[in-house]
Amino acid sequence: QIYNTTTLFSFTCMFWMSCEGDPTIQSEESKQKWKEQHSGFTATELEKIDLTSDSETVTVVAFGHVNSLLWHEDVFASFVETVNDQNPDYVWVLGDIVYDNSDEEWDKVLGWHEKIKAQKFYVAGNHDICYHYERYEGIHEHGWEAEQRFLDKVGYRYLTMEDQNANYMILNLNDSLPRIKEYLSLMEDKLN
């Protein structure tokens, strides 16, 4: 039995990389851009999206780490066909959608995802919202650029949705714990 008050949280990071405060950034310009980006949430992130339909059941397909398929079109085509064969209502793309977070990778993967015949929701993995080759070295100089690319391509880092069966939340676990708590606090009254 499914209850309307059920809240599902989508956690996608393999490592909890939450930090207290600003990451290590060298330039003042990058520090300022990072602070601006994390000074609040976008309008999309703060609205609750109604997904209610006439269906009594919901079919969900969830997958992540598809970045390894980027350069294997035959495998990606087969993967998309398999997803579509499930006739899902929702598809949850659970992070590491791209590897190097380049426009070329995003254009390629989103082109493939357009062929999926369901509503798609994206959760940011560390490769999608950071430049992993900087992050592994403890550098966050261009992290705001990587996060902005994710926002430009996907439109949100956090999301709250509801259908006739449940509430759904996408949380950005690449973010700081205080920011995640702030989002949950802001959205708490909007959950059934």
N, C-alpha and C positions, 0 to 999 in steps of 0.2 A: 504494500500500500504506500502511496506517495502522499505526503502532506504538503499543503500550501505553505506552511511555515518553514519548510526545509530550506536551508541556505547552503549552497555548495561553494566552496572556495577552491580556486584553481591555483595550485602552487606548482611552479615549473622549474625552479632553480635546483640544480643538483647540489649546489653549495649555498649556504646562507651567507651572503656577502654584505649584509647590512652593516652600516657604520654609523657612528655617532658624530655628525658634523660633516664638514666639507672634506672631499677627497684631496689628496695631494696634487695641487695644481701650481705650476710655476708662474705663469703670466697673469697679470692683473686683468687683462681682457677676458681670459678664459674663466677666471674666478667670478667675474661679474656676470658673464653669460650663464654660468652654472647656477649662480644665485637667482638670477631672473627666471630660469627654467624651473627652479624648485621653490618658487615663492608662492605657489598655489597650484590649482588644478584647472584644466581646461573646462569649458562649458559642457562638452561631451562627457567628460569624466564625472561631472557632478550631476548629470541627469540620470534618471532611472528609465531604462528602455523597456517598453512593453512588447513582449513577444507572444502574447496570448493568441492562441488559435483555437479552432474547433476540435482539434485532435485531443483524444483522451490520453494518449501516450506520446512520448517524445523519444526519438531515436537520436543518439549522439555518437559521433565518431570523434575520437581525440587522437592526435598524433603530435610528435615533436621530433626534433633533430632530423629534419628532412634536408638540411643543407648538404648532406652527402649525396643527395640525388640531383643536385643542381645541374651537373654536367653529364648526366645520363638520361637523355630525353626519353629513350625507350622504357626505362624503368619508371621514370616519373609519369609517363603516360599510362602505364599499367597500374601504377599506384592510384592515380586519379580515377581510373575506371573502377578499381576495386572499391574506393570510397563511394563513388556514385551508385554502385550496385547495392549498397546498404540502404539507399534512400533515406539519408539522415535529415532530420530537421535542422540540426546544428552541427557544425564542425568546429572543434576546438583545436587550434594550432598552438601547441604548447612549447613554444620557444625554440631557439636555435634554428630559425627559419633560414637564415643566411649564415655565412661563415666569416667573411671579412667586412660585412656591413657596407658593401659598395652599391652604388645605384644599379650597376649591371646585374648584380645578384638579385636585388630587390625586384627589378623589372622582370627578370626571368621567372622567379618563383611566383610573383603575383600574377603573371601571365598564365602559369599553370593552374594556380588557385582559382582563376576566373572560370575554369572549366568544371570546377566542383559545383554541383547543383544543390546547394544548401546555403543557409546563412553561416558565414564564417566569422569566428572571433579569435583574435590574436593575443597571445600572452608573450610578453617580452622575455626572451632568454638573454644570457649574457652576451652572446654574439650579435644579437639584434639591437642592443641598446648601448653597447660599448665597442671599442676597438680592442679585441682580445689581446692583440699583440702588444698594446700599450699596458693594458690592465695587468697582464702577467708579470710585467716589470714594475708594477706599482705606480705607473704613470697614468694620470687622468687628464692630461693637458687638452686633449681633443674629445673627451667624453661627452661634452655637451653637444658637439657636432653629431656624434653617433646617435645620441638620444633624439636629437632634432630630426635626423633622417627617419628614425622609427616613427616619430609623431607625424612627419610629412607623409609617410607611406601608409601608415595604419590609422592614425587619427587619435589615438589614445594610448595611455599606459595603464590606466585603471578603467574599469567599466562595471556598472551594476545593471542587471537585467532581471526581468520577471516574466514568467509565463504562468499558465494555469496550474502548474505543478510545483514550481520552486522559484526561489531567488537564486541568481547566479552572480558571482563577483569575480572579476579579474583583478588581481593584485600584482603590482610590480615589485617582486622580491629582490630586484637589483637595487632598489631604493633603500633609504635609511629607515630603521625601525620607527623613529618618531614620525616620519612622513607617512608610513603605512598606517600607523595608529591614527594619525590625523584624518586620513581618508576614511577609515572605518568609522570613526566618530562622526564625521560629516554625513555619512550615508546611513548610519544606524536607524534613524527615524523613517527612512524610505523603504525599509525592509518589512515584509509582512510576516 
